[in-house]
Amino acid sequence: MAKVVTFGEIMLRLAPNGYYRFFQDDQLQATFGGGEANVAVSLANYGLDSVYVTKLPTHAIGQAAVNSLRYFGVDTSKIVRGGDRVGIYFLEKGASQRGSVCIYDRAHSAIQEASSSDFNWDEIFEGADWFHFTGITPALGANLVEICKEACIAAKAKGVKISCDLNYRGKLWTRAEAREAMTELCKYIDVCISNEEDAKDVFGIEAENTDIYGGKLNKEGYKSVAKQLADKFGFEKVAITLRSSISANDNDWAAMLFDGENYCFSKEYHLHIVDRVGGGDSFGGGLIYALLNGKDTQSAIEFAVAASALKHSIEGDFNRIGVSEVEKLAGGDGSGRVQR
């Protein structure tokens, strides 16, 4: 069984019921989520040995975050305990032409104030096959940039493949800060995951004749984006997700995977969205699983996109989907008929 390690911040998610606006009623639903934690859950659901690394307080909320991962079979034994608080994000789900809103309250969280001495990467990567993180983690502070670099160096020393989702978040750092940090970290990455905005925001690389807000994507332009990223950093593979946003509820969703020679585009899904948060993470989890299981480039991108398409139908950050469900959709059965 392949072993995958992911590293990042898991947060408490507080969201109004359904499509209510903040405090339109007096209840907020409490769940947990975060980029790399979402990937870890996907991989555990696919039957892999999934290890999640972070730092969390020892109090009841920190333990609840740990328990939310244990529920899915994620290995939480490498989580460091300490610090005072769990990061929070507030989510107001959008509908129709009203977009979703995320408000972060994560300053001084346990992981944000972590130090290099908290993590024994040689021990963490013992027996590991793959390491995954996102651009959100180094965005938490200069200390996290250094910790991510130390993790990458240790992973490389043990022959572990490394993937990273660029995941630029303008609320966490500037484009210049992201470019400086990610330029250094990308030296260690084998598989880069990006979208129509990240490559432009972080590295100034963009597809021509594309309007991401007007629902117009020139898929051919992304071949150039993938090639430029691969040439700049020596990535083995570059995956680019392609989202045409018709409204907050309706998106067209596809992706491309470049393996150094071939540019493989997935089929396109029309999504009627229940919850899009975690959609990119479910794509990353699907891609990692597919590549670890030896799928060819076309099959790998089809699996990853199908996994993500299904996540958009599920409330919460975590993708509560198994391999057979993904394979069914990837194989062409998207009817949504009742299974009896």
Buried (B, 14 or more C-beta within 10 A) or exposed (E): EBBBBBBBBBBBBBBBEEBBEBEEEEEBEEBBBBBBBBBBBBBBBBBBBBBBBBBBBEEEBBBBBBEBBBEBBBBBEBBBBBBEBBBBBBBBBBBEEBEBEEEBBBEEBBBBBBEEEBBEBEEBBEEBBBBBBBBBBBBBBEBBBBBBBEBBEBBBEBEBBBBBBBBBBEEBBEBEBBBEBBEBBBEBBBBBBBBBBBBBBBBEBBBEEBEBEEBEBBBBBBBBBBBBBBEEBEBBBBBBBBBBBEBBBBBBBBBBBBBEEEBBBBBBBEBEBEBBBBBBBBBBBBBBBBBBBEBBBBBBBBBBBBBBBBBBBBBBBBBBBEBEBBBBBBEEEBEEEEEE
